[in-house]
Amino acid sequence: MSNVDGVEVVTGEPDLPGCENPLNAFGMESGAIPDGSITASSFMTNGYEPYHGRLNGADGLGCWMSFHNPIREWLQIFPGNMDASTPVFNLLDNTVEARYLFAGNTDENTPVTNLLDNPIAARYVRFYPQSWRRHIVMRVEILGCNPVCQSKLGMESGAIPDDSITESELDSSASGWPQRGRLNHFGGWAHKYNGIGHWLQVDLGNMKHVTGTIIQGRHRNEHWVTSYKLRYSADEMIWKTYTGSDGSDEVFQGNTDMITPVTNLMDNPVDARYVRFYPQSWNDIQFAMRAEILDCNTNICQVPLGMESGAIPDGNITASSTKRNDYLPYYARLHGLFGYGCWVPRSNNIGQWLQVDLGEMKRVTGTVVQGQEWAYPQWVKSYKLHYSADGANWTTYIDSDGTEMVFTGNTDNTTPVTNLLDTPIDARYVRFYPQSWQGAISLRVEILGCCIDMCPIPGYVSFNRVCYKAFNEYKNYVWARQRCAEDGALLAMPRDSATSAFIYDFVDSKTSWIGLTDIETDGQTFNNI
C-alpha cells in the first residue's frame, strides 16, 4: 500500500475450508487479476484509474487516487475465480459486519503487510482508507489461497448419466463408446480414428466450479493418453481453451500406464457446465482414456444467459431510443461486432435504457458491460439496473444501505467489466440505465444467472419447483424407493393434474413406480422407476 495511514475493510461471516498455502498473492502485482476486476468509488483523472492500484505498479501515474478525500471512498478487488468458500488473508479478524482498523504506510514506497489472526472467506474485497497523507492513493495486493477442492462430479459413481457423455464423432464400429470413458470402469473411450482434434465431452448438468481432472488408460489394453488439453463452456456454443499462466494453451500430463490414475489440478479453476478432453499424444496406435472431473461441490449460478451466444433473440433486446440503424439495440451483445459494435441511443442523457427480455423468469446474479468496438472511444462509466417480472412494474436494484446501486462500468471500450450482485434477483426483464459515460453512451452487455428451478443433481429435470428423474432400472417397489433415497429423493407423488400429465409425458415406460402404491399387492411387482 502507498500513502494511506489506515484502512477499514467490511465483510460478513465466513465458512472456511482448509488452505494449503495461505500466503499466495492473488494477482494484483502479477496481473493475474484483470483490470476490469479492479474498481473504485471514484478516481481523480486518467492515470489514476483503479487498475493502477497494483502493488509495486508503475503504470499510469503509479497508483489509484480517489477524486475526493472522504472516508467513504473505496478500492474494490474481484479476484477472478475466487468463490464464496475461498479464504482471503489481509482483511479482518472476525464476526459479521466487524470493522478493524489496519496500520497503513509511513512512506510512498515501502509495502506494509497485515496478516489476519482469523482468515475470512470473501468474493469481493474493498479497501476503505480512514486516514492519509495529503490525498488518498493506494497500491495493494491480497494474500490468501484457493481451497483444495477435489470432489468427484460423477463419472466414476454414475451420477453423470450416459447420455451426458459424448464424443466428437460417434462411430458404431468404434470399440470404445464415450459412455465407457468413466474412471475405474471396464473398458475405456477409444475413438476409431486417431488424430488431434477428437474429443470426449462431459455435460455436468449445471454450472460447476471445476478444479481438476483425473485420467486413466484403457482397461486390459496397452492404450493410454500421454498428454491432453481441456476446453470448457457454459452453454455448449462458446468454448474456451484452458490456458496456463503465460496465456498459452495448457497441455496436461497424461498417463504412463493403462491403470494408474493421473490427477491434474487447475491453478485457476473455471466455472463450466461442459468439459471436453482433447488428446494431444498417446503411447500406441490408438488413444484411449477413462476420466473424472473434480470440483468444489458447489452449484454456480453465473451462466451467461444468452446475449453473447445469441440464445436471446434480437426481438427480445429493445431500448428507449436508437441513434441510427448502425447502433440498433440487438447490436449490444457482449463482444458483438455487428453494426458499429454496440447500442447507442439518440441522445446522451440519464433516462436512456437498454432492455433485455430473458424469455422467462431467471435468477439474475450479475452483469457484464463493454464499450463500443468500432470507430469511436466510447463507453459507459457507471449504470443502474432496473428489473421486472412482467415488463410493466419495475424495481431499481438497491445497495445494502437501501440506496439505488450505481455499478462501476468501463474504463476503455473493449475490456469487459463484471459486476456480481450481492443479492441475486428473480426477473424476466432487465434494464441498463447509463449514469455516466465517455464520449457517448455506448453499450454491449451480458447478463449472468441461472434457471430459478435449477436442480442440484445432474440428470434431474425441474417442473413446478420440484426435480424429477426417470430411471430406466427394473426394480420392485421397495428397491425403487431405496434407489430414490440414494439421491436424497422420494418416489414421485403427483398431487395435481398438471404434475400427473408432466410425469406421464416424462417417463419412457408407462409402467413405472410412483409414490402411490398398495405395498401388500404391488410391492413384489417389478417395474421401471
PEBELZI-V297566 format. One line per field, one symbol per residue. burial: b if it has 16 or more other ideal C-beta (glycine too) atoms within 10 Angstrom, else e. A space follows every 50 residues. Layout:
# PEBELZI-V297566
burial->???
This chain:
# PEBELZI-V297566
burial->bbbbbbbbbebeebeeeebeeeeeebbbbeebbebbbbbbbbbbeeebbb bbbbbebeebebbbbbeeeeeebbbbbbbbbbbebbbbbbbbeeeeeeeb ebebbeeeeeeeebebeebbbbebbbbbbeebeeebbbbbbbbbbbbebe ebbbbbeebbbeebbbbeeeeeebbbbbbbbbbeeebbbbbeeeeeebbb bbbbbbbbbbbbbbbbbbbebebbbbebbbbbbbbeeeeeebeeeeeeeb ebebbeebeeebeeebebbbbbbbbbbbbeebbeebbbbbbbbbbbebeb bbbbbbbbbeebeeebbbbbebbeeebbbbbbbbebeebbbbbbbeeeee ebbbbbbbeeebbbbbbbbbbbbeebebbbbbbbbbbbeeeeeeeebeee eeeebbbbbbbebebbbbbebeebbebbbbbbbbeebbebbbbbbbbbbb ebebbeebbbeeeeebbbbbbeeebebeebbebbeeeebebbebeeeebe ebbeeebeeeebbbeebeeeeeeeeebbb
